[in-house]
Amino acid sequence: MSDTAGTAPDGPGPAGRGLGPGAGASASGPGLVRRRRRRWMRIGALSAAGVLVAGAGAGWAVYAKLEGNITPDEAAAADLARFEKERPTSLVKDAQNILLIGSDSRSGDDNARYGRDSGTERSDTAILLHLSAGRHSATAVSLPRDLMVEVPGCLRPDGKRTRPMFTMFNQAFAVGGSACAIRTVEKLTNVRVDHHVVVDFHGFKKMVDAVDGVEVCLRRPIEDKDAALSLPAGRVTLNGEQALGYVRARKSLGNGSDTDRMERQQRFLGALVNKVRSNDVLLNPAKLYPVLDAATSSLTTDPGLASLRGLYELVRGLRDIPTERVQFLTVPRESYVHDANRDQLVQPAARELFERLRGDAPLVVAQGAARSSTGKSGSLSAGSSGEKAHGKPYGKPYDGDTQRDGKAAGKAPGEPSDSTSPAPTFSGNTAAEDSCT
């Protein structure tokens, strides 16, 4: 072995070129600076990639958690599929009808405080929400739980089927769940229910607490032990527990009727809509996530809505609707002829309301419209003035030349052959109205 082994050979070229100053062999100088710069660039790139991966992972984890919160109502979907041929058809593309059900279930630790768990649940609140094509308006129609209706034969939780019966509306949900309630509403209204959402007491409270409470205005103080309410008069922000007592109370608020309770629920929902749509919630991630978490974990929906994408598409269509076009009303009804403690529909007002929902035709709401001393709640015929005067009609005329929801529109599908069909006025309110006035 030569004693010159390991030394750099002499001569020109890469193999024979000596390592001069700054050529990379020195422990200092520009060569070392370049190597350190490249090393930090590699470290920075790897760190940035790690942050992106971690961020993507965290984002996916949040998405997966929120999506996993929603409970799909597969049983209802399967049962409804069996009766597809008898269900109403949709007349207007892009218009949607969603049945919102507030369950009075006492099951679970969070709901047990509101009464004994009988193993069944009824629809404490039921609202048919109509979203117009193009999402120019939203109309929420309350259905009284004591309304006498034809309930079809439904599949019970034990697998047996009930016989058709004439009974209170909330029995439909009690005997056959969401599918039975949907079929009952469709039979009653001839309006196709595209989606449904069920929320229980605990879920309602969580959603209110997630938006840091909802402000309401009370004309007088409330002291109600049954509803666990002790509230001053004036504007007050209700937390979840207080809000639940407020929308369910009957003895200490108003005249104690279900009518007054439903109107209170409508006003509260209008205030909740305004709170959720406010920039304070929607543009604040710290506040938005709890709202999304509470909302998704509180809901049981049809499979079509049981995903963040499905809910996002629904909410996206709602966010630009002006509050004055978010309308709340109760289906026209009166005391049932055989039992004053039950309700029946007022005709032809109820039929006209349902036809307009099905045909996506406009309607008008006004506080106190058609409220009589007999307890009837319904509509007034519509005229062209748009103003109330000594019982004269409200509303705006609707025909082939009328602008519908701010856009030129032709005759609505499902409308009568008559060339003019005025928009009737129903007793109700909008999300834009101040409950203090």
ZIGIWO-V892444 format. One record per residue. RES is the residue in one small letter. NEAR is the number of other C-alpha atoms within 12 Angstrom. Layout:
res=(RES:RES)
near=(NEAR:NEAR)
//
This chain:
res=(m:s:d:t:a:g:t:a:p:d:g:p:g:p:a:g:r:g:l:g:p:g:a:g:a:s:a:s:g:p:g:l:v:r:r:r:r:r:r:w:m:r:i:g:a:l:s:a:a:g:v:l:v:a:g:a:g:a:g:w:a:v:y:a:k:l:e:g:n:i:t:p:d:e:a:a:a:a:d:l:a:r:f:e:k:e:r:p:t:s:l:v:k:d:a:q:n:i:l:l:i:g:s:d:s:r:s:g:d:d:n:a:r:y:g:r:d:s:g:t:e:r:s:d:t:a:i:l:l:h:l:s:a:g:r:h:s:a:t:a:v:s:l:p:r:d:l:m:v:e:v:p:g:c:l:r:p:d:g:k:r:t:r:p:m:f:t:m:f:n:q:a:f:a:v:g:g:s:a:c:a:i:r:t:v:e:k:l:t:n:v:r:v:d:h:h:v:v:v:d:f:h:g:f:k:k:m:v:d:a:v:d:g:v:e:v:c:l:r:r:p:i:e:d:k:d:a:a:l:s:l:p:a:g:r:v:t:l:n:g:e:q:a:l:g:y:v:r:a:r:k:s:l:g:n:g:s:d:t:d:r:m:e:r:q:q:r:f:l:g:a:l:v:n:k:v:r:s:n:d:v:l:l:n:p:a:k:l:y:p:v:l:d:a:a:t:s:s:l:t:t:d:p:g:l:a:s:l:r:g:l:y:e:l:v:r:g:l:r:d:i:p:t:e:r:v:q:f:l:t:v:p:r:e:s:y:v:h:d:a:n:r:d:q:l:v:q:p:a:a:r:e:l:f:e:r:l:r:g:d:a:p:l:v:v:a:q:g:a:a:r:s:s:t:g:k:s:g:s:l:s:a:g:s:s:g:e:k:a:h:g:k:p:y:g:k:p:y:d:g:d:t:q:r:d:g:k:a:a:g:k:a:p:g:e:p:s:d:s:t:s:p:a:p:t:f:s:g:n:t:a:a:e:d:s:c:t)
near=(5:6:6:9:8:8:13:15:15:13:10:11:11:11:12:13:14:18:18:11:13:16:16:17:15:15:14:15:15:16:18:17:16:16:18:16:14:14:14:15:14:14:14:14:14:15:14:15:15:15:15:15:15:15:14:15:15:15:16:16:15:19:21:19:20:29:30:22:24:35:28:30:26:22:24:34:29:18:27:33:15:16:22:18:10:16:25:24:21:24:27:26:19:20:34:36:42:35:41:36:44:39:36:38:33:23:21:19:14:20:24:18:19:24:18:16:18:15:17:23:33:34:39:37:43:42:40:42:40:46:40:36:31:25:31:29:36:44:47:41:42:43:45:41:39:34:40:33:32:27:34:33:25:34:31:25:22:13:12:12:16:20:18:21:19:20:26:30:41:39:38:43:41:32:35:37:40:47:44:43:48:47:43:43:45:34:26:32:31:29:37:37:41:37:36:44:44:45:37:35:40:33:37:41:34:31:39:35:31:31:38:26:31:34:32:36:26:27:17:18:18:27:22:20:16:21:24:23:27:22:28:18:16:17:19:25:27:32:26:30:30:34:39:38:33:44:37:38:32:27:23:26:31:23:16:16:25:33:42:30:31:39:42:37:41:41:39:40:39:36:36:36:35:33:32:34:26:20:15:17:24:23:13:16:14:16:24:24:25:26:33:37:30:30:39:38:33:34:39:38:36:33:26:26:30:33:30:31:19:21:28:20:18:31:23:17:23:30:26:21:29:24:29:26:32:40:43:44:47:52:45:38:41:34:26:22:15:11:15:18:20:26:32:34:34:28:19:18:30:33:23:36:44:37:30:37:43:38:36:42:44:46:47:43:42:35:30:26:33:35:26:17:10:14:26:30:37:38:41:41:33:33:25:22:18:23:22:24:12:10:18:20:27:31:28:29:28:32:26:23:17:24:19:28:29:15:15:14:20:21:27:36:25:23:29:19:12:13:16:21:32:35:39:40:45:42:39:41:37:36:34:27:28:21:26:17:12)
//
